[in-house]
Amino acid sequence: MTISSTKSKNTKQKFQVGELFAGVGGIGLGFKDAGFDVVWANEIDANACQTYSKNFSHLVINEDMQKVDPAKLPKTDILTGGFPCQAFSVAGYRKGFKDDRGNLFFDIIRFIKALKPRVVFLENVKNLAAHDHGNTFKIIQKELQDAGYMIKAQVLNTAQYSEVPQNRERIYIVCFKKKKDYENFKFPKKIDNPRPITDFIEKTVDDKFYYTHTKYYPELKREITNPKTVYQWRRQYVRENKSNLCPTLTANMGMGGHNVPLVKDNKDIRKLTPRECARFQGFPDSFILPNDLPMSALYKQMGNSVSVPVIKAIAKNILVALKATDGE
């Protein structure tokens, strides 16, 4: 087991959070900004752990979760996990529990039974609810209920529940051990007021991001005319997002091929930079993107991450529910 850690600052937060499938810490950042104390994280990807450790000071365990003993972890009031979505995604093969990545859900149950957190927070693709005619979600619900939890779940679109203009629909599953917590919790209300795309675009970027020297450039030049939205190169044609939103960011974006997000800036046509992708996930510019990681790793990290402001909005409502139960 590889553990990277520095001394955690004692923020004296009442409720402690532990992260599974932590990635670069999008869920943790949302909970931290909402007033929770994140005390540990687990992530198998070494590059993601490098980014995570640059931005947080608490315990980071770079290891396969199946090899981690939850009994050795700090007290955990809230257990979170954006568990692998590829097994359930419309964009993937949709094999669900027949895919090893889908089966990792049952390891979450192992952690839940060992840690007995007051709240379990899970995030996944919208298609999880409909996968296998709803049978997959029924299994997930039953496992969580059998572990002693009451469940609330809702699909939220980033562009409707934050100021970030990304069309990103995800299902959020919030599970409570206490009935009063469950009754006190409500999902956040819609905002439906995303900021313009241009607020998220860098003024000056390196020439390497431009598509001027690609064989697709003549077609891109002809089709990409609106600087207020994000386009996608779909291998053989250009797709304009007429809603003036950024399309759902993916793990392979920016590296050529399919679904590359493209913009027209004041110079020419180019792909999004990793920093812009971070902005479209709601990360502040103070969030460190290590410059010694491959560009492909940074794009993957942002595509696999979560919309931080949406997480924060849900986490704030969880905190309200917990404090209402405790009479604070």
C-alpha positions in Angstrom: 0.0 0.0 0.0 1.3 3.4 -1.0 0.3 6.3 1.3 1.1 9.9 0.8 0.2 12.2 3.6 1.2 15.4 5.4 -0.1 16.4 8.8 -3.8 17.3 8.4 -4.7 20.7 9.6 -7.2 20.4 12.5 -10.1 22.3 11.2 -12.3 21.0 14.1 -15.2 20.2 11.8 -17.9 18.1 13.4 -18.5 15.8 10.5 -15.6 13.8 8.9 -15.6 12.7 5.3 -13.8 9.8 3.6 -13.6 9.5 -0.1 -13.6 6.3 -2.3 -12.8 6.7 -6.0 -11.5 10.1 -5.1 -10.0 11.0 -8.4 -8.4 14.5 -8.1 -10.8 15.4 -5.2 -13.8 17.0 -6.8 -16.3 15.5 -4.3 -14.0 16.2 -1.4 -13.6 19.8 -2.5 -17.3 20.2 -2.7 -17.8 18.8 0.8 -14.9 20.8 2.2 -16.3 24.1 0.7 -19.7 23.2 2.3 -18.1 23.0 5.8 -17.1 19.3 6.2 -13.7 18.0 7.2 -12.3 15.6 4.7 -9.9 13.2 6.5 -8.9 10.5 4.1 -9.2 9.5 0.4 -8.6 6.4 -1.7 -7.7 6.4 -5.4 -6.0 3.7 -7.5 -4.7 6.0 -10.2 -1.2 7.3 -9.3 -1.5 10.4 -11.6 -4.8 11.4 -10.0 -3.2 10.9 -6.5 -0.4 13.3 -7.5 -2.9 16.0 -8.4 -4.9 15.2 -5.3 -1.9 15.5 -3.0 -1.0 18.9 -4.5 -4.3 20.3 -3.4 -5.1 18.6 -0.1 -3.1 17.9 3.1 -5.0 14.9 4.5 -4.4 11.1 4.1 -4.3 9.9 0.5 -4.1 6.2 -0.1 -2.9 5.2 -3.6 -4.1 1.6 -3.7 -6.7 -0.7 -5.1 -9.7 -0.3 -2.8 -10.0 -4.1 -2.6 -6.7 -4.2 -0.7 -7.6 -1.4 1.7 -8.7 -2.4 5.2 -11.5 0.1 6.3 -10.9 -0.8 9.9 -7.6 1.1 9.8 -9.2 4.3 8.5 -10.2 7.3 10.6 -13.7 7.8 11.9 -16.0 8.5 8.9 -19.3 10.3 9.3 -19.9 10.6 5.5 -18.6 8.1 3.0 -18.5 9.4 -0.6 -17.8 7.7 -3.9 -18.0 8.6 -7.6 -17.7 5.0 -8.5 -16.7 3.9 -12.0 -19.4 4.9 -14.5 -18.1 3.2 -17.7 -19.9 0.0 -17.0 -23.3 1.8 -16.9 -22.7 4.7 -19.4 -24.6 5.1 -22.6 -21.2 6.0 -24.1 -19.7 2.8 -22.9 -20.6 -0.9 -23.3 -23.3 -0.8 -20.6 -22.3 -4.2 -19.2 -23.2 -3.1 -15.6 -22.3 -5.7 -13.0 -20.9 -8.0 -15.8 -18.1 -5.5 -16.0 -15.5 -5.7 -13.2 -15.7 -1.9 -12.8 -19.5 -2.3 -12.0 -18.7 -4.9 -9.4 -16.7 -2.4 -7.4 -20.0 -1.2 -6.1 -20.0 -4.2 -3.8 -16.7 -3.1 -2.3 -18.4 0.1 -1.4 -20.9 -2.0 0.6 -17.9 -3.6 2.4 -16.6 -0.2 3.4 -20.1 0.9 4.5 -20.6 -2.2 6.7 -17.2 -1.7 8.3 -17.3 2.1 8.8 -21.0 2.5 9.5 -21.1 6.2 8.3 -24.1 8.4 9.1 -24.4 9.3 5.4 -23.3 7.7 2.2 -23.0 9.9 -0.9 -22.7 8.3 -4.4 -22.4 9.8 -7.9 -22.8 8.1 -11.2 -24.0 8.6 -14.8 -27.7 9.3 -15.5 -28.0 6.0 -17.2 -27.4 4.1 -14.0 -31.1 4.4 -13.1 -32.3 3.0 -16.4 -29.6 0.4 -16.9 -30.9 -3.2 -17.5 -34.5 -1.9 -17.4 -33.9 -0.5 -13.9 -32.7 -3.8 -12.5 -29.2 -2.6 -11.7 -30.5 0.3 -9.7 -32.9 -2.0 -7.8 -29.9 -4.1 -6.8 -28.0 -1.0 -5.7 -31.0 0.2 -3.6 -31.5 -3.2 -2.0 -27.8 -3.5 -1.0 -27.9 -0.1 0.6 -31.2 -0.7 2.3 -29.9 -4.1 3.6 -26.9 -2.2 5.0 -29.4 -0.1 7.0 -29.8 3.1 4.9 -32.7 5.1 3.6 -32.1 6.5 0.1 -32.9 9.6 -1.9 -31.7 9.9 -5.5 -32.1 12.5 -8.2 -30.6 13.3 -11.6 -29.1 16.8 -11.7 -27.7 18.7 -14.7 -24.7 20.9 -13.9 -26.0 23.8 -16.0 -29.3 23.8 -14.1 -28.0 23.5 -10.6 -24.9 25.8 -10.8 -23.5 28.7 -12.7 -21.2 26.4 -14.7 -22.4 26.1 -18.3 -21.7 22.3 -18.8 -24.5 19.9 -19.9 -23.6 17.2 -17.4 -26.4 15.0 -16.1 -25.5 12.8 -13.2 -27.4 10.8 -10.7 -26.7 11.6 -7.0 -27.6 9.0 -4.4 -27.7 10.2 -0.8 -28.2 7.6 1.9 -29.0 8.1 5.5 -28.7 5.8 8.6 -30.9 8.1 10.7 -34.6 8.6 9.8 -34.6 12.2 10.9 -31.6 13.0 8.7 -33.4 11.4 5.8 -36.6 13.4 6.4 -34.6 16.6 6.9 -32.7 16.4 3.6 -33.8 17.9 0.3 -32.0 18.2 -2.9 -31.0 21.7 -4.0 -33.4 23.8 -6.2 -32.7 24.6 -9.8 -30.8 27.8 -10.6 -31.1 27.6 -14.4 -28.7 30.6 -14.8 -25.3 29.4 -16.1 -22.7 32.0 -16.9 -21.6 32.5 -20.5 -19.0 30.2 -22.1 -16.7 33.1 -22.7 -16.2 33.5 -18.9 -14.4 30.2 -18.8 -12.2 30.6 -21.9 -8.5 31.6 -21.4 -7.5 34.8 -23.3 -4.1 33.4 -24.5 -3.1 29.8 -24.9 -0.2 27.9 -26.4 -0.2 27.3 -30.2 -0.3 23.5 -29.5 -4.0 23.7 -28.7 -4.9 25.1 -32.1 -6.3 22.9 -34.9 -5.0 25.1 -37.7 -2.5 22.5 -39.0 -4.8 19.5 -39.0 -6.4 18.0 -42.1 -9.8 18.8 -40.6 -9.2 22.5 -40.4 -11.0 23.6 -43.6 -14.2 21.9 -42.4 -13.8 23.2 -38.9 -13.2 26.8 -40.2 -16.4 26.5 -42.2 -18.6 25.0 -39.4 -17.2 26.7 -36.3 -18.4 30.3 -36.3 -20.0 31.0 -32.9 -17.5 32.1 -30.2 -20.2 31.8 -27.5 -20.5 28.0 -27.5 -18.4 24.8 -27.5 -18.4 22.6 -30.5 -17.4 18.9 -30.8 -15.4 17.1 -33.5 -17.3 13.8 -33.9 -14.7 12.0 -36.1 -16.4 12.9 -39.4 -18.5 16.0 -38.6 -18.8 19.0 -36.4 -21.5 19.3 -33.8 -22.6 22.7 -32.5 -24.0 22.9 -29.0 -26.8 25.4 -29.8 -27.7 25.6 -26.1 -24.5 27.6 -25.7 -23.3 25.0 -23.1 -20.2 23.0 -22.9 -21.0 19.3 -23.7 -20.3 16.6 -21.1 -16.6 16.4 -20.6 -15.1 12.9 -21.1 -11.9 11.1 -20.1 -10.5 11.0 -23.6 -11.3 14.6 -24.7 -8.5 16.7 -26.0 -6.4 13.8 -27.3 -7.8 13.7 -30.8 -10.4 11.3 -32.2 -14.0 11.4 -31.0 -15.9 14.1 -29.0 -13.1 16.7 -28.8 -14.5 20.0 -27.4 -13.5 22.9 -29.7 -13.9 26.6 -29.4 -13.4 29.6 -31.6 -11.4 32.2 -29.7 -10.1 35.6 -30.7 -7.2 34.0 -32.6 -8.6 30.8 -34.3 -10.1 27.3 -33.6 -8.7 25.1 -30.9 -9.5 22.5 -28.3 -10.1 23.3 -24.7 -7.1 23.5 -22.4 -6.9 21.3 -19.2 -7.4 24.5 -17.2 -10.6 25.4 -19.1 -11.8 21.8 -18.5 -11.2 22.3 -14.8 -13.2 25.5 -14.9 -16.1 23.7 -16.7 -16.1 21.3 -13.8 -16.2 24.2 -11.3 -12.7 24.0 -10.0 -11.2 27.3 -9.0 -8.0 28.5 -10.8 -6.2 28.1 -7.5 -6.6 24.3 -7.9 -3.2 23.0 -8.9 -2.8 21.0 -12.2 0.7 19.5 -12.0 2.8 20.7 -14.9 4.9 17.5 -14.8 2.0 15.2 -15.7 1.2 14.3 -19.4 -1.5 16.4 -21.0 -3.5 13.2 -21.6 -3.6 12.5 -17.8 -4.9 16.0 -17.0 -7.7 15.7 -19.6 -8.6 12.2 -18.2 -8.7 13.6 -14.6 -11.0 16.4 -15.5 -13.3 14.2 -17.7 -13.5 11.6 -14.9 -14.2 14.3 -12.2 -17.4 15.8 -11.0 -19.0 19.2 -11.0 -17.7 20.8 -7.8 -20.5 23.4 -7.3 -23.2 20.8 -7.6 -21.5 18.6 -5.0 -21.2 21.6 -2.8 -24.9 22.5 -3.1 -25.9 18.9 -2.2 -23.3 18.8 0.7 -24.6 22.0 2.1 -28.1 20.5 2.3 -26.8 17.4 3.9 -25.1 19.6 6.5 -28.4 21.4 7.1 -30.2 18.1 7.6 -27.6 16.7 10.0 -27.6 19.9 12.1 -31.4 20.0 12.2 -31.4 16.4 13.6 -28.8 17.3 16.2 -30.7 20.4 17.2 -28.0 22.9 16.2 
